[in-house]
Amino acid sequence: MFHLTSLLLSFGFYNQIGVIKAVRNCLDSSGDVTALWVTHRLEELEYADGAVYMEDGRVKMHGNAADIMDFIKTRQSAYIKEINS
């Protein structure tokens, strides 16, 4: 099992893509490997099979990455509207 916590924050864009591809290749080549990827970057969800959204240390939602991304974007939009009102 890989446990990757905010791994890509210190890398440039092209190095980030390289790490994502390397992890993905490792996962694709072996059915015995699992990766738990902790991130704050929505764009990394594009590579996920599933996702969990946490807030204040509690799971708020889990499911496929596209649904989680939509949920987060909706929450962000509501937060921005609240700030601007």
N, CA, C and O atoms as a GROMACS GRO file, in nm:
protein
  340
    1MET      N    1   0.084  -0.117   0.000
    1MET     CA    2   0.000   0.000   0.000
    1MET      C    3   0.088   0.123   0.000
    1MET      O    4   0.185   0.132   0.076
    2PHE      N    5   0.056   0.218  -0.084
    2PHE     CA    6   0.120   0.349  -0.083
    2PHE      C    7   0.032   0.442   0.000
    2PHE      O    8  -0.091   0.437  -0.010
    3HIS      N    9   0.092   0.527   0.081
    3HIS     CA   10   0.018   0.633   0.150
    3HIS      C   11   0.085   0.763   0.112
    3HIS      O   12   0.197   0.791   0.155
    4LEU      N   13   0.019   0.842   0.032
    4LEU     CA   14   0.076   0.964  -0.024
    4LEU      C   15  -0.001   1.084   0.028
    4LEU      O   16  -0.116   1.106  -0.012
    5THR      N   17   0.060   1.161   0.116
    5THR     CA   18  -0.007   1.275   0.178
    5THR      C   19   0.050   1.404   0.124
    5THR      O   20   0.166   1.436   0.147
    6SER      N   21  -0.032   1.478   0.052
    6SER     CA   22   0.008   1.608  -0.005
    6SER      C   23   0.145   1.599  -0.071
    6SER      O   24   0.225   1.692  -0.062
    7LEU      N   25   0.168   1.488  -0.136
    7LEU     CA   26   0.298   1.458  -0.195
    7LEU      C   27   0.342   1.560  -0.298
    7LEU      O   28   0.461   1.594  -0.306
    8LEU      N   29   0.251   1.609  -0.377
    8LEU     CA   30   0.288   1.687  -0.494
    8LEU      C   31   0.302   1.836  -0.469
    8LEU      O   32   0.335   1.911  -0.561
    9LEU      N   33   0.277   1.881  -0.349
    9LEU     CA   34   0.280   2.025  -0.322
    9LEU      C   35   0.414   2.090  -0.354
    9LEU      O   36   0.419   2.206  -0.395
   10SER      N   37   0.522   2.016  -0.336
   10SER     CA   38   0.654   2.076  -0.356
   10SER      C   39   0.708   2.056  -0.497
   10SER      O   40   0.816   2.106  -0.528
   11PHE      N   41   0.636   1.985  -0.582
   11PHE     CA   42   0.683   1.959  -0.718
   11PHE      C   43   0.626   2.059  -0.816
   11PHE      O   44   0.518   2.114  -0.794
   12GLY      N   45   0.699   2.082  -0.925
   12GLY     CA   46   0.646   2.160  -1.036
   12GLY      C   47   0.544   2.078  -1.112
   12GLY      O   48   0.529   1.958  -1.088
   13PHE      N   49   0.472   2.142  -1.203
   13PHE     CA   50   0.362   2.077  -1.275
   13PHE      C   51   0.406   1.949  -1.345
   13PHE      O   52   0.342   1.845  -1.328
   14TYR      N   53   0.515   1.953  -1.422
   14TYR     CA   54   0.555   1.836  -1.499
   14TYR      C   55   0.603   1.723  -1.409
   14TYR      O   56   0.582   1.605  -1.440
   15ASN      N   57   0.667   1.757  -1.298
   15ASN     CA   58   0.707   1.653  -1.203
   15ASN      C   59   0.584   1.592  -1.135
   15ASN      O   60   0.583   1.473  -1.105
   16GLN      N   61   0.482   1.673  -1.110
   16GLN     CA   62   0.358   1.622  -1.051
   16GLN      C   63   0.296   1.517  -1.142
   16GLN      O   64   0.257   1.409  -1.098
   17ILE      N   65   0.288   1.549  -1.270
   17ILE     CA   66   0.231   1.456  -1.367
   17ILE      C   67   0.312   1.328  -1.371
   17ILE      O   68   0.256   1.219  -1.380
   18GLY      N   69   0.444   1.341  -1.365
   18GLY     CA   70   0.531   1.223  -1.365
   18GLY      C   71   0.507   1.133  -1.245
   18GLY      O   72   0.502   1.011  -1.259
   19VAL      N   73   0.490   1.191  -1.128
   19VAL     CA   74   0.463   1.112  -1.007
   19VAL      C   75   0.327   1.045  -1.018
   19VAL      O   76   0.313   0.927  -0.986
   20ILE      N   77   0.227   1.118  -1.062
   20ILE     CA   78   0.093   1.060  -1.077
   20ILE      C   79   0.097   0.942  -1.174
   20ILE      O   80   0.039   0.838  -1.146
   21LYS      N   81   0.165   0.959  -1.287
   21LYS     CA   82   0.174   0.851  -1.386
   21LYS      C   83   0.250   0.731  -1.330
   21LYS      O   84   0.211   0.617  -1.356
   22ALA      N   85   0.356   0.755  -1.255
   22ALA     CA   86   0.433   0.645  -1.196
   22ALA      C   87   0.349   0.566  -1.096
   22ALA      O   88   0.352   0.443  -1.097
   23VAL      N   89   0.276   0.636  -1.012
   23VAL     CA   90   0.190   0.568  -0.915
   23VAL      C   91   0.082   0.490  -0.989
   23VAL      O   92   0.054   0.375  -0.957
   24ARG      N   93   0.021   0.554  -1.089
   24ARG     CA   94  -0.085   0.490  -1.166
   24ARG      C   95  -0.033   0.364  -1.236
   24ARG      O   96  -0.101   0.262  -1.236
   25ASN      N   97   0.087   0.371  -1.294
   25ASN     CA   98   0.146   0.255  -1.361
   25ASN      C   99   0.169   0.141  -1.262
   25ASN      O  100   0.145   0.024  -1.294
   26CYS      N  101   0.216   0.175  -1.144
   26CYS     CA  102   0.239   0.074  -1.041
   26CYS      C  103   0.108   0.007  -1.002
   26CYS      O  104   0.101  -0.115  -0.986
   27LEU      N  105   0.004   0.086  -0.986
   27LEU     CA  106  -0.126   0.032  -0.949
   27LEU      C  107  -0.183  -0.054  -1.061
   27LEU      O  108  -0.240  -0.160  -1.035
   28ASP      N  109  -0.168  -0.009  -1.185
   28ASP     CA  110  -0.222  -0.082  -1.299
   28ASP      C  111  -0.150  -0.215  -1.322
   28ASP      O  112  -0.209  -0.310  -1.373
   29SER      N  113  -0.021  -0.221  -1.285
   29SER     CA  114   0.058  -0.341  -1.313
   29SER      C  115   0.044  -0.448  -1.205
   29SER      O  116   0.088  -0.561  -1.224
   30SER      N  117  -0.016  -0.415  -1.093
   30SER     CA  118  -0.029  -0.512  -0.984
   30SER      C  119  -0.166  -0.499  -0.918
   30SER      O  120  -0.206  -0.390  -0.876
   31GLY      N  121  -0.233  -0.608  -0.908
   31GLY     CA  122  -0.361  -0.608  -0.839
   31GLY      C  123  -0.346  -0.608  -0.688
   31GLY      O  124  -0.444  -0.597  -0.615
   32ASP      N  125  -0.222  -0.619  -0.640
   32ASP     CA  126  -0.196  -0.629  -0.497
   32ASP      C  127  -0.157  -0.496  -0.434
   32ASP      O  128  -0.121  -0.492  -0.316
   33VAL      N  129  -0.163  -0.387  -0.508
   33VAL     CA  130  -0.117  -0.258  -0.458
   33VAL      C  131  -0.235  -0.162  -0.447
   33VAL      O  132  -0.318  -0.153  -0.537
   34THR      N  133  -0.241  -0.092  -0.335
   34THR     CA  134  -0.343   0.009  -0.311
   34THR      C  135  -0.274   0.140  -0.281
   34THR      O  136  -0.170   0.142  -0.215
   35ALA      N  137  -0.328   0.249  -0.328
   35ALA     CA  138  -0.273   0.381  -0.297
   35ALA      C  139  -0.380   0.462  -0.225
   35ALA      O  140  -0.494   0.472  -0.271
   36LEU      N  141  -0.343   0.518  -0.114
   36LEU     CA  142  -0.429   0.612  -0.042
   36LEU      C  143  -0.365   0.749  -0.060
   36LEU      O  144  -0.257   0.776  -0.008
   37TRP      N  145  -0.432   0.833  -0.135
   37TRP     CA  146  -0.378   0.962  -0.177
   37TRP      C  147  -0.452   1.072  -0.104
   37TRP      O  148  -0.571   1.091  -0.125
   38VAL      N  149  -0.384   1.144  -0.018
   38VAL     CA  150  -0.444   1.255   0.056
   38VAL      C  151  -0.404   1.384  -0.013
   38VAL      O  152  -0.285   1.410  -0.032
   39THR      N  153  -0.503   1.463  -0.051
   39THR     CA  154  -0.472   1.585  -0.127
   39THR      C  155  -0.571   1.695  -0.097
   39THR      O  156  -0.681   1.671  -0.046
   40HIS      N  157  -0.531   1.815  -0.128
   40HIS     CA  158  -0.619   1.931  -0.123
   40HIS      C  159  -0.642   1.988  -0.262
   40HIS      O  160  -0.704   2.093  -0.278
   41ARG      N  161  -0.592   1.919  -0.362
   41ARG     CA  162  -0.595   1.969  -0.499
   41ARG      C  163  -0.699   1.893  -0.582
   41ARG      O  164  -0.685   1.773  -0.604
   42LEU      N  165  -0.801   1.965  -0.626
   42LEU     CA  166  -0.910   1.901  -0.701
   42LEU      C  167  -0.862   1.833  -0.829
   42LEU      O  168  -0.915   1.728  -0.866
   43GLU      N  169  -0.764   1.890  -0.896
   43GLU     CA  170  -0.720   1.832  -1.022
   43GLU      C  171  -0.664   1.691  -1.006
   43GLU      O  172  -0.663   1.614  -1.102
   44GLU      N  173  -0.618   1.656  -0.887
   44GLU     CA  174  -0.566   1.522  -0.864
   44GLU      C  175  -0.679   1.418  -0.858
   44GLU      O  176  -0.653   1.299  -0.873
   45LEU      N  177  -0.802   1.462  -0.836
   45LEU     CA  178  -0.915   1.369  -0.834
   45LEU      C  179  -0.940   1.306  -0.970
   45LEU      O  180  -1.003   1.201  -0.979
   46GLU      N  181  -0.892   1.370  -1.076
   46GLU     CA  182  -0.911   1.315  -1.210
   46GLU      C  183  -0.849   1.177  -1.224
   46GLU      O  184  -0.889   1.100  -1.312
   47TYR      N  185  -0.752   1.145  -1.139
   47TYR     CA  186  -0.681   1.017  -1.148
   47TYR      C  187  -0.731   0.916  -1.046
   47TYR      O  188  -0.677   0.805  -1.038
   48ALA      N  189  -0.833   0.951  -0.969
   48ALA     CA  190  -0.880   0.865  -0.861
   48ALA      C  191  -0.992   0.772  -0.904
   48ALA      O  192  -1.076   0.809  -0.987
   49ASP      N  193  -0.993   0.653  -0.848
   49ASP     CA  194  -1.103   0.559  -0.871
   49ASP      C  195  -1.222   0.595  -0.781
   49ASP      O  196  -1.337   0.571  -0.817
   50GLY      N  197  -1.192   0.650  -0.666
   50GLY     CA  198  -1.294   0.691  -0.571
   50GLY      C  199  -1.236   0.798  -0.482
   50GLY      O  200  -1.116   0.825  -0.484
   51ALA      N  201  -1.322   0.860  -0.403
   51ALA     CA  202  -1.274   0.969  -0.318
   51ALA      C  203  -1.359   0.980  -0.193
   51ALA      O  204  -1.474   0.935  -0.188
   52VAL      N  205  -1.300   1.042  -0.092
   52VAL     CA  206  -1.369   1.072   0.033
   52VAL      C  207  -1.348   1.220   0.062
   52VAL      O  208  -1.235   1.269   0.056
   53TYR      N  209  -1.455   1.291   0.093
   53TYR     CA  210  -1.445   1.432   0.130
   53TYR      C  211  -1.461   1.441   0.281
   53TYR      O  212  -1.558   1.392   0.338
   54MET      N  213  -1.362   1.505   0.345
   54MET     CA  214  -1.365   1.522   0.489
   54MET      C  215  -1.368   1.670   0.524
   54MET      O  216  -1.312   1.753   0.453
   55GLU      N  217  -1.434   1.701   0.632
   55GLU     CA  218  -1.443   1.837   0.682
   55GLU      C  219  -1.442   1.830   0.834
   55GLU      O  220  -1.518   1.755   0.894
   56ASP      N  221  -1.356   1.909   0.896
   56ASP     CA  222  -1.344   1.909   1.042
   56ASP      C  223  -1.318   1.769   1.097
   56ASP      O  224  -1.369   1.733   1.203
   57GLY      N  225  -1.237   1.691   1.024
   57GLY     CA  226  -1.199   1.558   1.070
   57GLY      C  227  -1.305   1.451   1.054
   57GLY      O  228  -1.289   1.340   1.105
   58ARG      N  229  -1.412   1.483   0.985
   58ARG     CA  230  -1.522   1.386   0.968
   58ARG      C  231  -1.553   1.366   0.819
   58ARG      O  232  -1.546   1.460   0.739
   59VAL      N  233  -1.587   1.244   0.785
   59VAL     CA  234  -1.627   1.213   0.648
   59VAL      C  235  -1.764   1.275   0.622
   59VAL      O  236  -1.860   1.248   0.693
   60LYS      N  237  -1.770   1.358   0.519
   60LYS     CA  238  -1.896   1.421   0.479
   60LYS      C  239  -1.959   1.350   0.359
   60LYS      O  240  -2.082   1.349   0.343
   61MET      N  241  -1.873   1.292   0.275
   61MET     CA  242  -1.923   1.226   0.154
   61MET      C  243  -1.816   1.132   0.102
   61MET      O  244  -1.697   1.159   0.116
   62HIS      N  245  -1.859   1.021   0.042
   62HIS     CA  246  -1.765   0.932  -0.027
   62HIS      C  247  -1.835   0.877  -0.150
   62HIS      O  248  -1.957   0.863  -0.153
   63GLY      N  249  -1.755   0.845  -0.250
   63GLY     CA  250  -1.812   0.794  -0.374
   63GLY      C  251  -1.712   0.807  -0.487
   63GLY      O  252  -1.591   0.808  -0.465
   64ASN      N  253  -1.763   0.817  -0.609
   64ASN     CA  254  -1.671   0.830  -0.721
   64ASN      C  255  -1.614   0.972  -0.725
   64ASN      O  256  -1.674   1.066  -0.673
   65ALA      N  257  -1.500   0.984  -0.786
   65ALA     CA  258  -1.427   1.111  -0.784
   65ALA      C  259  -1.505   1.225  -0.849
   65ALA      O  260  -1.499   1.338  -0.801
   66ALA      N  261  -1.577   1.197  -0.956
   66ALA     CA  262  -1.654   1.303  -1.025
   66ALA      C  263  -1.763   1.360  -0.933
   66ALA      O  264  -1.784   1.481  -0.929
   67ASP      N  265  -1.832   1.273  -0.861
   67ASP     CA  266  -1.936   1.320  -0.768
   67ASP      C  267  -1.876   1.402  -0.654
   67ASP      O  268  -1.934   1.503  -0.613
   68ILE      N  269  -1.762   1.359  -0.604
   68ILE     CA  270  -1.696   1.433  -0.496
   68ILE      C  271  -1.652   1.570  -0.547
   68ILE      O  272  -1.667   1.670  -0.477
   69MET      N  273  -1.598   1.574  -0.669
   69MET     CA  274  -1.554   1.701  -0.726
   69MET      C  275  -1.671   1.797  -0.742
   69MET      O  276  -1.659   1.915  -0.710
   70ASP      N  277  -1.784   1.746  -0.790
   70ASP     CA  278  -1.904   1.830  -0.804
   70ASP      C  279  -1.951   1.882  -0.668
   70ASP      O  280  -1.987   1.998  -0.656
   71PHE      N  281  -1.950   1.796  -0.568
   71PHE     CA  282  -1.990   1.833  -0.432
   71PHE      C  283  -1.901   1.946  -0.380
   71PHE      O  284  -1.951   2.043  -0.323
   72ILE      N  285  -1.770   1.931  -0.398
   72ILE     CA  286  -1.675   2.033  -0.349
   72ILE      C  287  -1.695   2.164  -0.423
   72ILE      O  288  -1.696   2.270  -0.361
   73LYS      N  289  -1.711   2.159  -0.554
   73LYS     CA  290  -1.731   2.281  -0.632
   73LYS      C  291  -1.860   2.353  -0.591
   73LYS      O  292  -1.863   2.476  -0.586
   74THR      N  293  -1.965   2.277  -0.562
   74THR     CA  294  -2.090   2.337  -0.516
   74THR      C  295  -2.069   2.407  -0.382
   74THR      O  296  -2.118   2.518  -0.361
   75ARG      N  297  -1.996   2.342  -0.291
   75ARG     CA  298  -1.968   2.402  -0.159
   75ARG      C  299  -1.881   2.527  -0.174
   75ARG      O  300  -1.903   2.626  -0.105
   76GLN      N  301  -1.784   2.521  -0.264
   76GLN     CA  302  -1.698   2.637  -0.287
   76GLN      C  303  -1.780   2.755  -0.340
   76GLN      O  304  -1.764   2.868  -0.294
   77SER      N  305  -1.868   2.727  -0.434
   77SER     CA  306  -1.951   2.832  -0.492
   77SER      C  307  -2.040   2.896  -0.386
   77SER      O  308  -2.053   3.018  -0.382
   78ALA      N  309  -2.100   2.815  -0.302
   78ALA     CA  310  -2.185   2.869  -0.194
   78ALA      C  311  -2.103   2.953  -0.096
   78ALA      O  312  -2.148   3.057  -0.049
   79TYR      N  313  -1.983   2.907  -0.067
   79TYR     CA  314  -1.895   2.981   0.025
   79TYR      C  315  -1.857   3.117  -0.035
   79TYR      O  316  -1.858   3.218   0.036
   80ILE      N  317  -1.824   3.119  -0.162
   80ILE     CA  318  -1.786   3.244  -0.229
   80ILE      C  319  -1.905   3.340  -0.233
   80ILE      O  320  -1.888   3.460  -0.211
   81LYS      N  321  -2.024   3.288  -0.262
   81LYS     CA  322  -2.143   3.374  -0.262
   81LYS      C  323  -2.168   3.434  -0.124
   81LYS      O  324  -2.205   3.551  -0.111
   82GLU      N  325  -2.148   3.353  -0.021
   82GLU     CA  326  -2.168   3.401   0.116
   82GLU      C  327  -2.067   3.511   0.150
   82GLU      O  328  -2.103   3.610   0.213
   83ILE      N  329  -1.944   3.495   0.110
   83ILE     CA  330  -1.841   3.595   0.136
   83ILE      C  331  -1.873   3.725   0.064
   83ILE      O  332  -1.855   3.834   0.119
   84ASN      N  333  -1.921   3.715  -0.059
   84ASN     CA  334  -1.947   3.833  -0.142
   84ASN      C  335  -2.081   3.901  -0.114
   84ASN      O  336  -2.109   4.006  -0.172
   85SER      N  337  -2.163   3.844  -0.028
   85SER     CA  338  -2.293   3.905  -0.004
   85SER      C  339  -2.290   3.999   0.116
   85SER      O  340  -2.393   4.058   0.150
   0.00000   0.00000   0.00000
